[in-house]
Amino acid sequence: MLNLKIPHENAILQIEERIEAIKTIKKNQYGLEYYDFIGWCSKTWSVIDGIYGSDDPHSEELRTIGLSNCSCNSHMQAVFLAEVYHSRLLDFINEIRKSCE
């Protein structure tokens, strides 16, 4: 059973908003603007912390998704990581919905 800090409906809405916000990450000719993507990550981590709590495995998992310290190929890496985040956030929504059944 999930132990959410907010109602299930609100949690789903907040996660859906973060998924939608992926579309607002600035793009360049090589992929996504890396530092704009990092800003999106930071906001997303904060939302997930508010839903699950900062010590929950969901929060910890998102923070460990491979952000590199090297800026080499960072624009293309951001595209890949955005897809990973998108997938995991959808998994979180599905998990919340199933816990309501």
CORFEN-V67346 format. One record per residue. N is the residue number from 1. RES is the residue in three letters. PHI is phi in whole degrees, -180 to 180 (* if undefined). PSI is psi in whole degrees, 0 to 359 (* if undefined). Layout:
# CORFEN-V67346
N|RES|PHI|PSI, N|RES|PHI|PSI
This chain:
# CORFEN-V67346
1|MET|*|139, 2|LEU|-81|142, 3|ASN|-113|85, 4|LEU|-87|148, 5|LYS|-84|347, 6|ILE|-134|166, 7|PRO|-59|147, 8|HIS|-53|316, 9|GLU|-62|317, 10|ASN|-66|321, 11|ALA|-61|314, 12|ILE|-62|315, 13|LEU|-60|317, 14|GLN|-66|321, 15|ILE|-68|319, 16|GLU|-61|323, 17|GLU|-63|320, 18|ARG|-68|324, 19|ILE|-64|315, 20|GLU|-61|323, 21|ALA|-66|342, 22|ILE|-57|323, 23|LYS|-65|342, 24|THR|-92|356, 25|ILE|-67|128, 26|LYS|-61|146, 27|LYS|-115|156, 28|ASN|-135|186, 29|GLN|-67|344, 30|TYR|-103|349, 31|GLY|150|226, 32|LEU|-97|146, 33|GLU|-64|116, 34|TYR|-59|314, 35|TYR|-74|334, 36|ASP|-69|321, 37|PHE|-63|318, 38|ILE|-61|320, 39|GLY|-62|318, 40|TRP|-61|317, 41|CYS|-59|313, 42|SER|-58|315, 43|LYS|-65|321, 44|THR|-66|317, 45|TRP|-59|319, 46|SER|-64|317, 47|VAL|-63|313, 48|ILE|-65|322, 49|ASP|-60|320, 50|GLY|-69|334, 51|ILE|-84|311, 52|TYR|-104|335, 53|GLY|101|144, 54|SER|-68|341, 55|ASP|-97|6, 56|ASP|-81|147, 57|PRO|-57|330, 58|HIS|-61|314, 59|SER|-65|315, 60|GLU|-62|321, 61|GLU|-61|313, 62|LEU|-63|324, 63|ARG|-70|337, 64|THR|-92|356, 65|ILE|-65|118, 66|GLY|-32|68, 67|LEU|-78|126, 68|SER|-93|148, 69|ASN|-78|341, 70|CYS|-86|136, 71|SER|-89|2, 72|CYS|-61|125, 73|ASN|58|26, 74|SER|-65|330, 75|HIS|-67|317, 76|MET|-73|325, 77|GLN|-62|321, 78|ALA|-63|323, 79|VAL|-62|312, 80|PHE|-62|313, 81|LEU|-65|324, 82|ALA|-62|322, 83|GLU|-67|321, 84|VAL|-65|313, 85|TYR|-60|315, 86|HIS|-55|312, 87|SER|-62|313, 88|ARG|-66|321, 89|LEU|-64|321, 90|LEU|-63|321, 91|ASP|-61|320, 92|PHE|-62|317, 93|ILE|-61|313, 94|ASN|-62|321, 95|GLU|-64|318, 96|ILE|-64|314, 97|ARG|-61|317, 98|LYS|-65|326, 99|SER|-70|342, 100|CYS|-82|341, 101|GLU|-73|*
